[in-house]
Amino acid sequence: MEMKNVTVGFICNVYQHTINSDGDWDGYETQWTIRAETLEEAEELLWSKCNMHTEPSDFIKFINPINHEIYPIEKYDGMSAEIAKYLSEAKEANRKEQELLEIAKRAKEKFLESLKKATMATRMTFLDREMPYLA
């Protein structure tokens, strides 16, 4: 099972410099979504993904992980406490879910090992051990 997304998507405009078919510099605008828990972390990630052919702008929008709506970045400060609480709860829920999945995986492995051992016993061994009165 896949973990739920416990990050905020921060959106910025990026101008990518390229070389066109004539050998001249050209470029195009695109939008990048950087997934992070905080705006500061998103800014660090943004600059780590940039190179000399990339001109990013400031973040202009963000995707609220609670309702998956897109808001202007100006509203982030007012919603950041609620988002941080949600992210904390979502991480804890993911951790518990992963623990349960691990327990289920171990139980399945134990069952399959037991099944393997059981199929190795012959029918006669089973009858000798479990139903001696038939012999």
N, C-alpha and C positions, 0 to 999 in steps of 0.2 A: 504494500500500500504506500502511496506517495504522501510525503509530508505536506501539510498545508503551508501555503505561502505566508511567512511571518515577517514580511518586509513592506516598506512603502515604496511605491514607484515614483521617482522624481523625473520629470520630463524637461529636457532642454533642447534648444535648437542648436544644430551643429552645421558648420560650413566645411565641407570636405574639398580640399584642393586636389585636382587630378590633372593629368596631361591628356589633352585630346588627341585625335588622330593626326592633326597638323603639327604636333609637337609643342603646342602652346599650352600654357597653364590655363586650366578651366576649373570649374567647381560646381558643386550643387549643394543645396540645403537639405537637411534631413532632421529628424528628431530622434534623440536617444532617450531611452528610459533606463535609469540607473536604479537598481533595487538596493535599498539600504534601510537601516533602522532609523537613522537620523539624517537631517539635512547636512550636517558636518561630515558624516561618513560618506554620504553621496557625493559631496564635493571632492573628497579625497579620491574616491573611486573614479570619478569623472576625469580628473587630471591624470590618473594613472593609466587610463585608456587612451589618452590623447597622444598624438605625435606631431611632428612638424607640419603635417598636412591637414591638421584639424584645428578649427577655430570654434570652440564651444561658447555659447552664450550662458548667462545665468539661468538657473532653473526657472521655468515659467509656470509649471503646473505640477501637481502631485496627484497620485492615485490613492485614495483613502482605502486602507485594507479592510475597514469595517464594512463599508457598503459598496466598495469598488467604483465609486463615483470619482470623476476628475474635477479637481478644484484649482483655482488660481493659487499660486504659491503664497500670496499674501495671507491666506486663511490658515496656513500651516501652523503658525505660532499659537493661534487660538485653539487649534484642535490637537496640538502635539501631546498634551497630557493624556487626553482620552485615547489617542493612538498608542502611546507608550503603554498604557494599562492593557489595552487590547492585545498588543504584541506580547507582553509578558504572560498573559493568560493563554494565548495561543501557543507559545513556546512550551508552557507547562503541559498543556493538553497534548501537544505533539510528543513530548517526552514520555508521558504516561501511555500514549498509544503505542509508541515504539517498544516500551517495556512489555506491554501486553502481546504485541506481535512476536517479540523475542521468546516469551513464555510459550506461546502457541507453537512457534517453530521448534522449540526444544521438545515439547510434548509430542509433536508429530514425528520428530526424529526418533524419540523413545518408542513410540508406537510402532513405527516401521521396523525398528531393530527387534522389537518383541515379535512382530509378525514374521520377520525373517527367521528368527530362532524357532518359532512354532512350526513353520513350514519345513524346517530341517528335520524335525522329529517324524519318524515313520508312523504310519497308522497302527502298526502292531505295538510299537513302544507306547503309544497313547493308550491303547487298549490294555496293555499289561499294567501300566501305571494307574490308570483311572478306573478301570473296570476289571479287576482281577477275578471277580466271580464268574465272568464269561469264559475264562480260559480253562 
